[in-house]
Amino acid sequence: PRSPLSHRRLHDAAAAGDAAKVGELLAGGEDPTLRHIAFGFKVPYDVSADGATRDAFRRFCGASPGAWNWERAHVPSGLTEAEEEARRERHRRRARDQRRAAERARRARRKG
């Protein structure tokens, strides 16, 4: 039998921004749809400290879409490896474009 505190482990990990622990707890069967009084009756996804932690929920949802009622857990959509790679590519492209724009601005300032 679980202790009353075990029902908040996923909330605690999410609020602390511990994405690895969130993934571990979800893989271990922790219920992302439970609400907890100590967290204003919010589900763990809603108390996530940062994007990396929210992505841990989305990654698990993408890998196990039928495991939980993800809508009830407030997880907007699953995140697949392909989607993550596309996101990384967008970030790389954006960073490259910003570097190029900064270089053009430096050249324009030097020209006078």
N, C-alpha and C positions, 0 to 999 in steps of 0.2 A: 504494500500500500504506500502511496505517496504521501508525503507530509504536505500540509497546506502551503508551505513555502515553495514546494516543487512546482506549483502551478504558476509561479511568477518567474521562473528561471529564464524563459524566453523573453519576457518583458525586460528583465534586468539586463540581459545580454544586448537586446536591441537598444535600450536606453543608454547603455554604456558605449555603444558604437562598436561592439565586438562582433564583426561580421563572421569571423571564423567560428565563434561559439554559436551564433545563430544558425549557421549551416549545420553544425554538429548536432544541435538540439533538434532541428527539424528532421534531420536524418534519423535521429533516435526516437522520433514519433511525437515530439512535443506539438501540441495543438495551437496553430497560429490564429484560430478563431476565438480563443478564450479572451474574455475581458477581465481586467483585474481592478479592484477597488482602489488599490494604491496608485494606480495610473489613470485615475479618472474614468474608469470603466472603458478604457480604450484597448484595442487589440494591439499586439506587439508591433506590427508594421507601423502603426500610427505614432508610436513613441520612439521609433528609430532615430538615432542621433545624427545620422548622416546618409549620404547617398550610397556609400559602400555597403552599409548595413541594409538599406532598403533593397539594394541589388542582390544581397544574399537571399532575401525572401523571393525575389523575382527569379533568380537562378534556380532555386529549388522548385518553384512553381513551373518553370519551363521544363525542368527535368521530370517532374511528377505532377502533371496537370490534374490527374484524377485523385490525388492523395487527400486533398482538402477542398472545401468550398472556398476558393481563393477570393471570390467576390465578397464573401462574408468576412474574410480576413483582411479586406481592403487592399489586397495586392492587385495593382492595376492590370498587369499582364506578365506572362512568363518571359524570361530572358534566356535566349538560347546562345550557344557559342557563336553562331553566325551573326546574331544581332550584336553581340559584344564586340566581335571583330569589326563589324561595320561602324560601330561607335568609335572604336580606337582609330580607325582609318579617318573618320570625320575629324577627330581631334588632331591627328597628325597633319591633315590637309589644312585645317584652320591655323595651326601653329606655323606651318610653312608659309601660308599666305600672309600671316602677320609679320614674319621675319622679312619676307620680300617687301612688304609695304614699308617697314621700318628702314630697310636698306635704301629704297627709292627716296624716302624722305631725307635720309642722311646725304645722299648724293645731291639732291636738290638744294639743301642748305649749303653744301660745299661750293656748288656752282655760283651761288649768290643770288 
